[in-house]
Amino acid sequence: MDQPTVGILHPGSMGAAVAACAATNAAAVLWCEAGRSAASAERAAEAGLTPVDTLAELLDRSDIVISLCPPAVAEDLARDVAGHRFAGVFVEANAINPERVQRIAGLFAPGATIVDGGVVGSPPVRGKTPILYLSGPAAGTDRIKALFAGTAVQTTVLGAEVGKASALKLSYAAFQKTSRVLVALAVGMAREHGVDHELIEVASRRTDSYLAEPEYVAKTAARAWRWGPELEEAADALAAAGLPPEMLRAAASTLARWDDAKNDGELTLTDALDRLAQP
């Protein structure tokens, strides 16, 4: 099969790194400059992506389009792509619930192939090897497997049903992200009473406790702007399954107290806990 031209929407930290891996087996990887920040442009340049002026140009030239964006705008972005009557492979790789993925699939004309994707793990840089779980028609999942063959992005196909990949992604995120929110609350409570060091000592006797690594709270705070909406999506998925969503909604609400810490790599544990206690 000829090397495809790939479009990435958009080159955030995950999107740019995934796109750089896709470039290994693609003729070109395009991104649309319109409305994007200087930081996006810098990431795209570092990843070796080719800029285009408009979404229409990106869609006209691309055989495969990968959507990696904040959950809140995933549906609007897909609607824009579908509105251009894109007829290639569209990979909906955002952290959104299965019902939204299926709704998005329904936006596209019959000529398009919709692949559901879910990335589990950190961006594929500095030795990290995330897994891109895929579900959907074999004609689409096979092309995405070939696109990332031999790269740091591993792929696993879960079957032909659109929604399975997103369900796995959110099931894992529900535990992974909420557990870190609980660490922040536990350490914050202990610190208020002067027993935070003792709490960590107790937790460190267990080798499987996030509570023994409270320095991760600062990283959680810096990612809260992404994680909160993702947990809201997971809460919607729980509700759709007849399961109680309140705990995840509460975790998302807690994360919202850190919205102003977006991507702050200098944040300390003390800073993060102070912001949590006094938003």
C-alpha positions as CSV (number, residue, x, y, z in Angstrom):
1,M,0.0,0.0,0.0
2,D,1.3,3.5,-0.8
3,Q,2.3,5.7,2.0
4,P,-0.7,7.8,3.1
5,T,-0.9,11.5,3.7
6,V,-2.1,12.1,7.3
7,G,-3.7,15.1,8.9
8,I,-3.5,15.7,12.7
9,L,-6.1,17.7,14.6
10,H,-4.3,19.2,16.6
11,P,-0.6,19.1,17.6
12,G,-0.9,19.3,21.4
13,S,1.7,17.5,23.5
14,M,0.1,14.1,22.7
15,G,-1.0,15.0,19.2
16,A,2.4,16.2,18.0
17,A,4.2,13.2,19.5
18,V,1.8,10.8,17.9
19,A,2.0,12.6,14.6
20,A,5.8,12.5,14.6
21,C,5.5,8.7,14.9
22,A,2.9,8.5,12.1
23,A,5.4,10.4,9.9
24,T,7.6,7.3,9.9
25,N,5.2,5.5,7.6
26,A,3.4,8.5,6.0
27,A,4.2,10.5,2.8
28,A,3.5,13.6,4.9
29,V,1.7,14.6,8.1
30,L,-0.2,17.9,7.8
31,W,-1.5,20.3,10.4
32,C,-3.7,23.4,10.1
33,E,-2.2,26.6,11.3
34,A,-5.5,28.6,11.4
35,G,-6.4,29.6,14.9
36,R,-3.6,27.7,16.6
37,S,-1.1,29.1,19.1
38,A,2.6,29.8,18.8
39,A,3.2,26.8,21.1
40,S,1.3,24.5,18.7
41,A,3.4,25.8,15.8
42,E,6.6,25.1,17.8
43,R,5.5,21.6,18.6
44,A,4.5,21.0,15.0
45,A,7.8,22.2,13.7
46,E,9.7,20.0,16.2
47,A,7.7,17.0,15.1
48,G,8.4,17.7,11.4
49,L,4.8,18.3,10.5
50,T,3.8,20.2,7.3
51,P,1.6,23.3,7.8
52,V,-1.4,24.1,5.7
53,D,-3.5,27.2,5.8
54,T,-7.0,25.8,6.1
55,L,-8.9,22.8,7.4
56,A,-10.3,22.3,3.9
57,E,-6.8,22.0,2.4
58,L,-5.8,19.5,5.1
59,L,-8.9,17.3,4.5
60,D,-8.6,17.5,0.7
61,R,-5.0,16.2,0.9
62,S,-5.3,13.7,3.7
63,D,-6.1,10.0,3.4
64,I,-6.2,9.6,7.2
65,V,-7.2,12.2,9.8
66,I,-6.4,11.7,13.5
67,S,-8.4,13.8,16.0
68,L,-6.6,14.4,19.3
69,C,-8.1,17.4,21.1
70,P,-9.7,18.4,24.4
71,P,-12.9,16.3,24.9
72,A,-15.2,19.3,25.0
73,V,-14.5,20.2,21.3
74,A,-14.2,16.7,19.9
75,E,-17.7,16.6,18.5
76,D,-17.6,20.1,17.0
77,L,-14.3,19.3,15.3
78,A,-15.7,16.0,13.9
79,R,-18.7,17.9,12.6
80,D,-16.4,20.3,10.8
81,V,-14.5,17.4,9.2
82,A,-17.8,15.6,8.2
83,G,-19.1,18.9,6.8
84,H,-16.3,18.9,4.3
85,R,-17.5,15.4,3.2
86,F,-14.2,13.8,4.1
87,A,-14.2,10.3,2.7
88,G,-11.0,8.8,4.1
89,V,-10.2,7.2,7.5
90,F,-11.2,9.4,10.5
91,V,-9.6,8.3,13.8
92,E,-11.6,9.7,16.7
93,A,-8.9,9.3,19.3
94,N,-10.2,11.6,22.0
95,A,-11.0,10.7,25.6
96,I,-14.8,10.8,25.1
97,N,-17.5,8.3,26.1
98,P,-18.7,5.5,23.7
99,E,-22.1,7.1,23.0
100,R,-20.4,10.3,21.8
101,V,-18.1,8.3,19.5
102,Q,-21.0,6.5,18.0
103,R,-22.8,9.8,17.5
104,I,-19.8,11.2,15.8
105,A,-19.6,8.2,13.5
106,G,-23.1,9.0,12.5
107,L,-22.1,12.5,11.2
108,F,-20.1,11.1,8.3
109,A,-21.1,10.2,4.8
110,P,-21.0,6.5,3.9
111,G,-17.7,6.9,2.1
112,A,-15.8,7.7,5.2
113,T,-14.3,5.0,7.5
114,I,-14.6,5.8,11.2
115,V,-12.1,4.3,13.7
116,D,-12.5,4.6,17.4
117,G,-9.2,5.2,19.2
118,G,-8.0,5.5,22.8
119,V,-4.4,6.3,23.8
120,V,-3.3,4.8,27.1
121,G,0.0,6.0,28.4
122,S,2.2,9.1,28.1
123,P,3.1,10.8,24.8
124,P,5.6,8.7,22.8
125,V,8.8,10.7,23.6
126,R,11.9,9.9,25.6
127,G,11.4,6.1,25.5
128,K,7.6,6.2,26.3
129,T,5.5,3.6,24.4
130,P,1.8,4.3,24.7
131,I,-0.8,1.9,23.3
132,L,-3.3,3.2,20.8
133,Y,-6.3,0.9,21.2
134,L,-8.5,0.7,18.1
135,S,-12.0,-0.5,17.3
136,G,-14.0,-0.2,14.1
137,P,-14.1,-1.6,10.6
138,A,-11.0,-3.7,9.7
139,A,-10.4,-1.6,6.6
140,G,-9.7,1.3,8.9
141,T,-8.0,-0.4,11.9
142,D,-5.6,-2.3,9.5
143,R,-4.5,1.0,8.0
144,I,-3.8,2.6,11.4
145,K,-1.9,-0.4,12.5
146,A,0.3,-0.1,9.4
147,L,0.7,3.6,9.9
148,F,2.3,3.1,13.4
149,A,4.1,-0.2,12.6
150,G,7.7,0.0,14.0
151,T,7.1,3.2,16.0
152,A,6.8,4.0,19.7
153,V,3.0,4.0,19.3
154,Q,1.9,0.4,19.8
155,T,-1.5,-0.5,18.5
156,T,-4.1,-3.1,19.7
157,V,-7.3,-3.8,17.9
158,L,-10.3,-4.6,20.2
159,G,-12.8,-5.5,17.5
160,A,-15.1,-4.0,14.9
161,E,-17.5,-2.2,17.3
162,V,-17.0,1.6,17.4
163,G,-16.9,2.6,21.1
164,K,-14.9,-0.3,22.5
165,A,-11.6,1.6,22.4
166,S,-13.1,4.7,24.1
167,A,-14.7,2.5,26.7
168,L,-11.4,0.9,27.6
169,K,-9.6,4.3,27.7
170,L,-12.2,5.8,30.0
171,S,-12.4,2.7,32.2
172,Y,-8.7,3.0,32.8
173,A,-8.7,6.8,33.2
174,A,-11.5,6.6,35.8
175,F,-9.2,4.7,38.1
176,Q,-5.9,6.2,37.2
177,K,-6.9,9.9,37.4
178,T,-9.4,9.7,40.3
179,S,-6.9,7.8,42.4
180,R,-4.5,10.7,42.1
181,V,-7.2,13.2,43.0
182,L,-7.8,11.1,46.2
183,V,-4.0,11.4,47.0
184,A,-4.2,15.1,46.8
185,L,-7.2,15.2,49.2
186,A,-5.6,12.7,51.6
187,V,-2.3,14.6,51.7
188,G,-4.0,17.9,52.0
189,M,-6.0,16.8,55.0
190,A,-3.0,15.3,56.7
191,R,-0.9,18.5,56.0
192,E,-3.6,20.6,57.7
193,H,-3.1,18.6,60.9
194,G,0.7,18.3,60.6
195,V,0.8,14.5,59.9
196,D,1.5,14.5,56.2
197,H,5.0,13.0,56.5
198,E,3.6,10.3,58.7
199,L,0.8,9.6,56.2
200,I,3.4,9.1,53.4
201,E,5.5,6.8,55.7
202,V,2.4,4.7,56.4
203,A,1.6,4.5,52.7
204,S,5.2,3.7,51.7
205,R,5.0,0.4,53.5
206,R,2.7,-0.6,50.6
207,T,4.5,-1.0,47.3
208,D,1.3,-0.4,45.3
209,S,0.1,2.9,46.8
210,Y,-0.1,6.2,44.8
211,L,-0.3,7.8,48.3
212,A,3.4,7.0,48.8
213,E,4.3,9.2,45.8
214,P,2.6,12.5,46.6
215,E,4.9,14.5,44.4
216,Y,2.7,13.3,41.6
217,V,0.0,15.7,42.9
218,A,1.8,18.7,41.3
219,K,1.8,16.9,37.9
220,T,-1.9,16.1,38.4
221,A,-2.6,19.8,39.0
222,A,-0.8,20.8,35.9
223,R,-2.9,18.4,33.9
224,A,-6.2,19.1,35.6
225,W,-7.5,21.2,32.7
226,R,-7.4,18.0,30.5
227,W,-8.2,15.4,33.2
228,G,-11.4,17.1,34.5
229,P,-13.3,17.0,31.2
230,E,-12.0,13.4,30.7
231,L,-13.5,12.3,34.0
232,E,-16.8,14.0,33.1
233,E,-16.8,11.9,30.0
234,A,-16.2,8.8,32.1
235,A,-19.0,9.8,34.5
236,D,-21.3,10.0,31.5
237,A,-20.3,6.5,30.5
238,L,-20.9,5.2,34.1
239,A,-24.4,6.8,34.1
240,A,-25.2,5.3,30.7
241,A,-24.3,1.9,32.1
242,G,-26.6,2.4,35.1
243,L,-23.7,3.0,37.5
244,P,-23.3,5.9,39.9
245,P,-21.3,8.8,38.4
246,E,-21.1,11.0,41.4
247,M,-17.5,10.1,42.5
248,L,-16.0,10.9,39.1
249,R,-18.0,14.1,38.9
250,A,-16.7,15.1,42.3
251,A,-13.1,14.3,41.2
252,A,-13.7,16.5,38.1
253,S,-15.0,19.3,40.3
254,T,-11.9,18.9,42.5
255,L,-9.6,19.1,39.4
256,A,-11.4,22.3,38.3
257,R,-9.8,24.1,41.3
258,W,-6.5,23.7,39.5
259,D,-7.6,25.1,36.1
260,D,-5.2,28.1,36.5
261,A,-2.3,25.7,36.9
262,K,-2.5,24.6,33.2
263,N,0.8,23.0,32.1
264,D,2.7,24.6,35.0
265,G,5.9,22.5,35.1
266,E,7.3,24.5,38.0
267,L,4.4,23.7,40.4
268,T,5.4,22.1,43.7
269,L,3.4,19.8,45.9
270,T,3.0,22.7,48.4
271,D,1.8,25.1,45.6
272,A,-0.7,22.5,44.4
273,L,-2.1,21.8,47.8
274,D,-2.4,25.5,48.6
275,R,-4.4,26.1,45.4
276,L,-6.6,23.1,46.2
277,A,-7.4,24.5,49.7
278,Q,-7.8,28.1,48.6
279,P,-9.0,28.3,45.0
